[in-house]
Amino acid sequence: AQKVTQAQTEISVVEKEDVTLDCVYETRDTTYYLFWYKQPPSGELVFLIRRNSFDEQNEISGRYSWNFQKSTSSFNFTITASQVVDSAVYFCALSDPGGGSQGNLIFGKGTKLSVKP
Amino acid sequence: DAMVIQNPRYQVTQFGKPVTLSCSQTLNHNVMYWYQQKSSQAPKLLFHYYDKDFNNEADTPDNFQSRRPNTSFCFLDIRSPGLGDAAMYLCATSREKTVIGFYEQYFGPGTRLTVT
């Protein structure tokens, strides 16, 4: 079965600390896609990254980095030198191509990150 | 900027009184989605449109309907809202799935529905 597990429900850090958000997935598919979204208190889900299963290169975008490891079925997200504006709920999601004509996203339950000044 | 717009941002309706939420997009995406998100939960897909092709999730209640009159607009109709329908409703769009690609969804800011 397709499943995404974000074991960390809430994380609290102090500004400038590094923080890693864990994501573990299960899938039957050989080709699949993984995503991270940020949901700040305003409510809008903001797309951060898409990664396909054939590309295991780590990615860095400013203070954000992602570590994709197929061997452990994990797609972890690290924020370096966290800032108060990083406070949000972060969702990891997995593609489910069998979900309707256009597939579906299977979301984890989210990790609420609080960054304190 | 290309974007997904939802109106209104906040909607209050009475128990049993029909309500319509709207979504528009300037991304020219073929696919539009409606999600329901309750407090401290992940978004739950209600249905999606691929062009005019409507795809309902198996567990979406009949109380929820949708219309897509053109590429840019999509509406969510709740025929008889109950207290349990109070939630954030999120609209999203994406490019269509292909054999080589499954694309990210872009979300609007959401409409927070209160049922009194």
HADDOCK unambig.tbl for C-alpha pairs under 7 A between the chains (distance, minus, plus):
assign (segid A and resid 33 and name CA) (segid B and resid 102 and name CA) 6.80 0.50 0.50
assign (segid A and resid 43 and name CA) (segid B and resid 109 and name CA) 6.03 0.50 0.50
assign (segid A and resid 43 and name CA) (segid B and resid 110 and name CA) 6.61 0.50 0.50
assign (segid A and resid 44 and name CA) (segid B and resid 107 and name CA) 6.49 0.50 0.50
assign (segid A and resid 44 and name CA) (segid B and resid 108 and name CA) 6.05 0.50 0.50
assign (segid A and resid 44 and name CA) (segid B and resid 109 and name CA) 4.20 0.50 0.50
assign (segid A and resid 44 and name CA) (segid B and resid 110 and name CA) 6.30 0.50 0.50
assign (segid A and resid 45 and name CA) (segid B and resid 107 and name CA) 5.71 0.50 0.50
assign (segid A and resid 46 and name CA) (segid B and resid 107 and name CA) 6.89 0.50 0.50
assign (segid A and resid 47 and name CA) (segid B and resid 106 and name CA) 6.62 0.50 0.50
assign (segid A and resid 50 and name CA) (segid B and resid 104 and name CA) 6.63 0.50 0.50
assign (segid A and resid 100 and name CA) (segid B and resid 55 and name CA) 6.19 0.50 0.50
assign (segid A and resid 102 and name CA) (segid B and resid 50 and name CA) 6.99 0.50 0.50
assign (segid A and resid 102 and name CA) (segid B and resid 96 and name CA) 6.57 0.50 0.50
assign (segid A and resid 102 and name CA) (segid B and resid 97 and name CA) 5.71 0.50 0.50
assign (segid A and resid 107 and name CA) (segid B and resid 42 and name CA) 6.29 0.50 0.50
assign (segid A and resid 108 and name CA) (segid B and resid 42 and name CA) 6.77 0.50 0.50
assign (segid A and resid 109 and name CA) (segid B and resid 41 and name CA) 6.15 0.50 0.50
assign (segid A and resid 109 and name CA) (segid B and resid 42 and name CA) 5.24 0.50 0.50
assign (segid A and resid 110 and name CA) (segid B and resid 42 and name CA) 6.63 0.50 0.50
